[in-house]
Amino acid sequence: MSNSLIATWQSYSAINTSYCVLPDGCRDLIIKINQKERPLWFISPLFNEAQSIMVESNATMIGLRIKPGAEIQEQALLDFAQTRYADEIEDYLDDFVRMDRSVDDALKCLASNISSIKQASTLLGVSARTLQRFILKKTKQSPSYWYQLARVRKAAKHISYSSCLATLAQEYGFSDQSHMTREFQRWFKCTPVTLLNHPDLLAQLSENSYG
């Protein structure tokens, strides 16, 4: 398996439809295949909120989920992908994707059981300012993005196992239940109760990703 890859996935829709994609801290190399057009390769952006994605009828989507924080030679990878079958790309992914060990360590720290970005910088042995500059340069997102995304995803993944939202909020470092609800609405565009009643969204949270 590629060192840059954390998961592969495939979907098919017989009808025109849309589905919600929750932010997961990852970018995916995706090929869209249908009967009307040539196969299309593209790389998904790094989402900062839930997205409604339109899917055409009889379209197959195959995706390779790349590790959070990886540096991707996007155009070179897309040009290469056009010359290969989808099931061949994984063997060559590491030629176009680089994972900086320092970035990996920093993102894992920001996703761990810490109470603040300041605590993360202390654990990493750098100043908060240095951490801010480094993560922003390497990922195009701030440490706050990664810290808050990991926190809300961890709370969301455990919502099915909690009998009390206030307790869940406290466990994952939110100031109170209202704070947690606002973060769910910001990132997922739904409340904790709404998420709890959507098995398809809960299933997304169980997939390999960030946080």
C-alpha positions as CSV (number, residue, x, y, z in Angstrom):
1,M,0.0,0.0,0.0
2,S,1.2,3.5,-0.8
3,N,2.7,5.5,2.1
4,S,0.5,8.4,1.1
5,L,-2.8,6.6,1.0
6,I,-5.1,6.0,4.0
7,A,-8.2,4.6,2.2
8,T,-9.8,3.9,-1.2
9,W,-13.5,4.1,-2.0
10,Q,-16.0,3.6,-4.8
11,S,-19.6,4.7,-5.3
12,Y,-22.2,4.4,-8.0
13,S,-25.5,6.1,-8.6
14,A,-28.2,4.9,-10.9
15,I,-30.0,8.2,-10.8
16,N,-29.2,11.9,-10.6
17,T,-28.7,12.6,-6.9
18,S,-26.8,14.7,-4.4
19,Y,-25.1,13.6,-1.2
20,C,-23.4,15.4,1.7
21,V,-19.7,15.2,2.2
22,L,-18.4,16.0,5.6
23,P,-15.0,17.7,6.0
24,D,-12.4,15.1,6.9
25,G,-9.0,16.9,6.6
26,C,-8.1,14.9,3.5
27,R,-7.9,15.4,-0.2
28,D,-8.9,12.7,-2.6
29,L,-7.7,11.8,-6.1
30,I,-10.9,10.9,-7.8
31,I,-11.9,9.5,-11.2
32,K,-15.5,10.0,-12.5
33,I,-16.6,7.4,-15.1
34,N,-19.9,7.5,-17.0
35,Q,-21.2,6.4,-20.4
36,K,-21.4,9.9,-21.9
37,E,-18.0,11.4,-21.4
38,R,-14.3,10.5,-21.1
39,P,-13.2,9.5,-17.6
40,L,-12.4,12.6,-15.6
41,W,-9.6,12.8,-13.0
42,F,-9.6,15.5,-10.4
43,I,-8.3,16.3,-6.9
44,S,-10.8,17.4,-4.2
45,P,-10.1,20.5,-2.2
46,L,-9.6,20.6,1.6
47,F,-13.2,21.3,2.8
48,N,-13.9,23.6,5.8
49,E,-17.6,22.8,5.9
50,A,-20.0,20.1,4.6
51,Q,-20.5,20.1,0.9
52,S,-23.5,19.0,-1.2
53,I,-22.1,17.0,-4.2
54,M,-24.1,16.4,-7.3
55,V,-23.8,12.9,-8.9
56,E,-25.0,12.1,-12.4
57,S,-27.0,9.0,-13.2
58,N,-25.0,5.9,-14.1
59,A,-21.8,7.5,-12.8
60,T,-19.1,5.6,-11.0
61,M,-16.7,7.5,-8.7
62,I,-13.4,5.9,-7.5
63,G,-11.3,7.7,-4.9
64,L,-7.9,7.5,-3.3
65,R,-7.9,9.3,0.0
66,I,-4.5,11.0,0.7
67,K,-3.1,11.5,4.1
68,P,-3.8,14.9,5.8
69,G,-1.2,17.5,5.3
70,A,0.5,15.7,2.3
71,E,2.1,17.9,-0.4
72,I,0.7,16.9,-3.8
73,Q,2.2,17.6,-7.2
74,E,-1.3,18.2,-8.5
75,Q,-0.8,18.8,-12.2
76,A,1.9,16.2,-12.6
77,L,-0.3,13.6,-10.8
78,L,-3.4,14.4,-12.9
79,D,-1.4,14.3,-16.1
80,F,0.0,10.9,-15.1
81,A,-3.4,9.6,-14.0
82,Q,-4.8,10.3,-17.5
83,T,-2.5,7.6,-18.9
84,R,-3.3,4.9,-16.5
85,Y,-6.2,2.7,-15.3
86,A,-7.7,3.6,-12.0
87,D,-6.5,0.4,-10.3
88,E,-2.9,1.2,-11.3
89,I,-2.6,4.6,-9.7
90,E,-2.0,3.5,-6.2
91,D,1.3,1.9,-7.1
92,Y,2.6,5.3,-8.4
93,L,1.0,7.7,-5.9
94,D,4.1,8.1,-3.8
95,D,5.9,9.5,-6.8
96,F,3.7,12.6,-6.7
97,V,2.8,12.9,-3.0
98,R,5.2,13.7,-0.2
99,M,4.4,13.5,3.5
100,D,6.7,15.7,5.7
101,R,7.3,13.8,8.9
102,S,7.3,17.1,10.9
103,V,3.9,18.0,9.4
104,D,2.5,14.5,10.2
105,D,3.7,14.8,13.8
106,A,2.2,18.2,14.2
107,L,-1.2,17.2,12.8
108,K,-1.3,14.1,15.0
109,C,-0.5,16.3,18.0
110,L,-3.3,18.8,17.1
111,A,-5.7,15.8,16.8
112,S,-4.7,14.3,20.2
113,N,-6.3,14.9,23.6
114,I,-4.9,18.4,24.0
115,S,-6.8,21.4,25.4
116,S,-5.3,24.2,23.3
117,I,-3.0,25.0,20.4
118,K,-0.5,26.4,22.9
119,Q,-0.3,23.0,24.6
120,A,0.3,21.4,21.2
121,S,3.2,23.8,20.5
122,T,4.7,23.0,23.9
123,L,4.5,19.3,23.3
124,L,6.1,19.8,19.9
125,G,8.9,21.9,21.4
126,V,8.2,25.1,19.3
127,S,6.6,28.4,19.9
128,A,2.9,28.9,19.1
129,R,4.0,31.5,16.5
130,T,6.4,29.0,14.8
131,L,3.7,26.3,14.8
132,Q,1.3,28.8,13.2
133,R,3.7,29.7,10.4
134,F,4.9,26.2,9.8
135,I,1.4,24.6,9.5
136,L,0.0,27.4,7.4
137,K,2.9,27.2,5.0
138,K,2.7,23.4,4.7
139,T,-1.0,22.8,4.6
140,K,-2.5,26.2,3.6
141,Q,-4.6,25.9,6.8
142,S,-3.9,27.2,10.3
143,P,-3.3,25.0,13.4
144,S,-6.8,26.2,14.6
145,Y,-8.4,24.6,11.5
146,W,-6.8,21.2,12.3
147,Y,-7.4,21.4,16.0
148,Q,-11.1,22.4,15.7
149,L,-11.8,19.9,12.9
150,A,-10.3,17.0,14.9
151,R,-12.2,18.0,18.0
152,V,-15.6,18.2,16.3
153,R,-15.1,15.0,14.3
154,K,-14.1,13.1,17.5
155,A,-17.2,14.3,19.3
156,A,-19.4,13.5,16.3
157,K,-17.9,10.0,16.0
158,H,-18.9,9.3,19.6
159,I,-22.3,10.9,19.6
160,S,-24.0,7.5,19.1
161,Y,-22.4,6.2,22.3
162,S,-23.3,9.2,24.5
163,S,-26.5,9.5,26.4
164,C,-26.0,13.2,27.3
165,L,-24.8,15.9,24.8
166,A,-23.7,18.1,27.7
167,T,-21.3,15.4,28.9
168,L,-20.1,14.8,25.3
169,A,-19.3,18.5,24.9
170,Q,-17.4,18.5,28.2
171,E,-15.5,15.4,27.3
172,Y,-14.2,16.8,24.0
173,G,-13.2,20.3,25.3
174,F,-16.2,22.4,24.3
175,S,-17.1,25.1,26.8
176,D,-20.7,23.8,26.9
177,Q,-23.4,22.0,24.8
178,S,-24.3,25.2,22.9
179,H,-20.7,25.7,21.9
180,M,-20.5,22.1,20.6
181,T,-23.8,22.6,18.7
182,R,-22.4,25.8,17.0
183,E,-19.3,23.9,15.9
184,F,-21.4,21.1,14.5
185,Q,-23.4,23.6,12.5
186,R,-20.3,25.4,11.3
187,W,-18.5,22.2,10.1
188,F,-21.3,19.8,9.3
189,K,-24.3,22.2,8.7
190,C,-26.4,20.3,11.1
191,T,-27.0,19.9,14.8
192,P,-25.8,17.0,16.9
193,V,-29.4,15.6,17.0
194,T,-29.7,15.9,13.2
195,L,-26.4,14.1,12.7
196,L,-27.5,11.3,15.1
197,N,-30.5,10.6,12.9
198,H,-28.5,10.3,9.6
199,P,-26.7,6.9,9.5
200,D,-25.1,7.8,6.2
201,L,-23.3,10.8,7.8
202,L,-22.3,8.7,10.8
203,A,-20.9,6.1,8.4
204,Q,-18.6,8.8,6.8
205,L,-17.2,9.6,10.2
206,S,-16.1,6.0,10.8
207,E,-14.0,6.0,7.7
208,N,-10.2,6.6,7.8
209,S,-9.5,10.3,7.8
210,Y,-8.3,13.0,10.2
211,G,-9.3,13.2,13.9
